Amino acid sequence: MSTYTTVQGDTWDLIAYKLYGDENCADVLMQINYPYLDFFVFPAGVILNAPEISRSEDDFDIPEWREGEDEEL
């Protein structure tokens, strides 16, 4: 497990996007960093645990109308 040190203005979803490329992973960060749930906007210097998340393409919810969109490009 690695860590992430916040910068002024970080939010849970922004941190999740920075670490995992998906703001929907914020719930994983929040579960493992329970003592910091009172923060909505972080100050600088808070050290959070950042677990490894293994996700396959099947884990991403893609609407039916977008499926196959990348293949056309």
N, C-alpha and C positions, 0 to 999 in steps of 0.2 A: 504494500500500500504506500502510495506517495502522499505528499502534502501539497497544499496550495496556500500561499500567503496573499491575503486580500490587498487590493489597492482601494483607495478612497472611492466610494461610489459603486463598488461591486454589489450585485444582487445575486440571489441564488440562481436565477435562470441565466444570467450573464456568465457566471462562473461555470455552470454546466456547459454552456456553449463553448467557452474558452477551452475547457478540458476535454470535452467529448464530442463537440460539434453538434450538439443537440440540446436545446434548452429543456426538453422533456425529461432529461436525466436529473433535473434539480431535486426530484423526490428522493433519489438515491443519496445524494449529498446531504440532504436534510435529515434523513434517517440516521446516517452515521455520525452526523455532527449535531446531535440533539441539543447539547447545551447552548448552541448559538441560534436557536429558532426564534429568539426575540428580535434578531436583526432582520430588517427588511433591506436596508442599505447599510453596507459594511463600512466601518472605518478602515484605514490602512493598518496592516500588520497583524490581522487575525489569522492564525494558522489553522487551516481546516484539513481534515483527513480526506484524501481523494482516492477512493478504491478503484481498482481496475474494473472496467466494465467490458465484457465481451458481448458484442452484438453482431448478429448476422443481418443480412439484407431482409430476411423474413421478419425480423423484429420491428421493422419500421412500417408504420401504417401508411400505406399509399392509397389514396382514393382510386377507385376503379377507373375513373376517367383519365388518371395520370399514368396508369400502368402502361408500360411499353413506350412511353414518351421519349426516353433517352435513346432508344433503339433507332428512332427516326432521324436523329440528328447526325 
